[in-house]
Amino acid sequence: MDELKRVPIKEQEPVERIHNFDEVCLGYTPDEAAKEAQRCLQCKNAPCVKGCPVEVKIPEFIQLIKEYKFKESYFKILETNLLPAICGRVCPQETQCEQNCVRGIKGEPIAIGKLERFVADWFRQNCKFEFSKPQPNGRKVAIIGSGPAGLSCASSLAKMGYEVTIFEAFHKPGGVLYYGIPEFRLPKEVVEWEIENLKKMGVEFRTNMIFGKTFDLEDLKQEGFDAVFISSGAGLPNFLNIEGELLNGIYSANEFLTRINLMKAYKFPEYDTPIKLGKKVGVIGGGNVAMDAARVARRLGSEVYILYRRTEAEMPARKEEIAHAKEEGIKIVELVSPVRFIGDESGHVRALELVKMKLSDPDNSGRRGVKPVDGSNFVFEADNFIVAIGQSPNPLVKKAIPELELNSNGSIKVDENLMTNIEGIFAGGDIVTGAATVILAMGMGKRAAQSIDRYLNLKKHKNL
């Protein structure tokens, strides 16, 4: 066994997967997982744990895999992370736990994410979720939004004996896990299984509930909720604000992926929502959302180009996602920036004028800036464009609670305990940080639960 290299993991071949929405990564077998677990050095100071926003007990759960104690390993992860089947698939382990792995100094780091995913999948396929409800403490908490922060907060509060109700605007719970991430990266049955586990813990889900429209803060007070956690995410797409952006055939990545993931547009006419793409599609952006949109468009039969204003080396998307996209025949056009969309006589987009860019010296954060090259404009023809340049915090919350204090970027302002300027109302996840990772949102949800518990216990003590 070469201890410097991780055990390879099987994947669908690119020529096959571009014709389906099945999961690309096929996961480890028990023997492969145990073999990979043997590479772990079981470091006493566990730097990998320090790189995890929810502090999963990584050496401990890996040791249990090594001993083929998969059920015990699952519950070891569950002590700090409710959603291992999800995190094992979509967390950027390469910049968190695996980046700190000592084994990675001279070779490849332990495949921590793939092992976490294996354990969760093994448990889902072989065991029933068992949860003994704690003694109810008689207090109620409302959570607005059922994305990673909301689910994490709900899990932690349920374990403490709180009666928790999650309010979700869409008809399916899961937030960005459901509407934002394609089936081939995160199967919806995995999300649904994790949510069913929460229901077994006593968490109530109410769907089709839009905060500020179908219910408001007064309704929550009348229902007797003792605290509120706002985790409504960053659902407002950013736009380019250039000429021609309202032409037909241009999608925001949010709309495109929501139609595909939540409304099952790729199964039209079996499902009611159609989506129409031409032969050639340009995707503007370089993050994970851009990769997801590009890979979906490829599966719908289009020739796909990612248009990015820096080089591939600066792309914020996970390296694994970039590699998968390129394997699937998606081409990356580097160092170009949109100038204006060009339409045809019918009002449909037919091209995008681009200007070539050049990299400048790194700024204080170490990231290189870009500036346009004079006289380098050219026209890139395509049948459709998908704009994936980030999202901003959901603006409906401010309309629902006008007195809520926001930061200049529209995110909710919170203190060190994640409480807003209104007593008893907390916030976390992308609505506070702006668009970030699943695991960071989960970490905030967990912190918020601890803060809510402290706040309500202190309030109860004062009232005695």
Secondary structure, 3 states (H helix, E strand, C coil): CCCCCCCCCCECCHHHHCCCCCCCECCCCHHHHHHHHCCCCCCCCCHHHHCCCCCCCHHHHHHHHHCCCHHHHHHHHHCCCCCHHHHHHHCCHHHCCHHHCHHHHCCCCCCHHHHHHHHHHHHHHHCCCCCCCCCCCCCEEEEECCCHHHHHHHHHHHHCCCEEEEECCCCCCCCHHHHCCCCCCCCHHHHHHHHHHHHHCCCEEECCCCECCCECHHHHHHCCCCEEEECCCCCEECCCCCECCCCECEEEHHHHHHHHHCCCHHHCCCCCCCCCCCCEEEEECCCHHHHHHHHHHHHCCCEEEEECCCCHHHCCCCHHHHHHHHHCCCEEECCEEEEEEEECCCCEEEEEEEEEEEEEEECCCCCEEEEECCCCCEEEECCEEEECCCEECCCHHHHHCCCCCECCCCCECCCCCCECCCCCEEECCHHHHCCCCHHHHHHHHHHHHHHHHHHHHHHHHHHC
